């Protein structure tokens, strides 16, 4: 009995030690660690030099969004995947992609909720510059509102059913436009893209 109790206590202490080390590692990283690379959410002061590749990145986002939606369907996850592919400084995280898998088509049988491409844009924006736990969210809201403006100007709404009606059921084009608007918002905020546009 004594020996069994000792064994359980030792197992508990070993597990506690592993938990403590994990907690320390997470605290030290101050962000997600993806493939051994530390990632801390971007803030309003972040500036990334992408050279003169802004237009190329935005067009790649558009093309990939169109291709993925046409080939695979699932507007939300296709938006996430296209933005991952086009914008190199977004850390690739399979969990984020997986989280987007049930949010297409308004995420309801009626299609009366947000377009999945708009939702996917929000997932990437939140992942890139959101906070955890609770904290400053103004920057993420600013960027998703910029994406919203693209939807509003083109489709007058972000509701799935209405977006599809206005877009004549062409979901690949809807996803392509959403990824373009999102890439533009992200690049304007975090890179020298705005300077590139002014200089041209």
Residue, then its C-alpha position, 0 to 999 in steps of 0.5 A: x500500500x505504501x509503495x502504491x501511494x508513493x508511485x501515485x504521488x511520484x506520478x502526480x509530481x512528474x505530471x505537475x512538473x511537466x505542467x509547470x514547465x509548459x506554463x513557464x514556456x508559454x509565459x516566456x513565449x508570450x504568444x503562440x509557438x508555431x513550428x518552433x518559431x515564436x509568434x506574438x500578435x501584431x500591434x498598431x506599431x508593427x511594420x514589416x518590410x515586404x519590399x514592393x510585393x504588395x500588389x503581388x501578395x494581394x493578387x495571389x490572395x485573390x487567385x488562391x481564394x478563387x481556386x480553393x473555393x472552386x476546387x474544395x468549397x467551404x468559403x470560410x476555410x478557403x478564405x483562411x487557406x488563401x490568406x495563409x498562402x498569400x501573406x508570408x508573415x501569417x503563421x500557419x496553424x492547422x488548428x485555426x484552419x480546422x476551426x473555420x471548417x463549419x463556418x461556411x454558408x452562413x454556418x446555418x441551414x438557412x444561410x441567413x447569417x454572415x458569409x463564410x468568406x467574411x467570417x474567415x477574414x475575421x478569423x485571420x485578422x483576429x489570429x494575427x492581431x487579436x488579444x488573449x485573454x481579454x484586452x485591446x481589440x480596436x485594431x482587429x475591429x478596424x481591419x474587419x470593418x475595412x473588409x466589411x466596407x468591401x462587402x457593403x460596396x459590392x454586395x450591400x451586406x455580409x449576410x450569406x444568402x444576400x451576398x450569394x444573390x447579389x454575387x449570382x451564386x459565384x462563391x469562388x468570386x466572392x471568396x476571391x474578393x474577400x481575400x483581396x480586401x482582407x489582404x489589402x487591409x492587413x498590408x496597409x496596416x502592417x507593411x510598407x504597402x501604402x508607401x508602395x501605392x503612393x510611389x506608383 
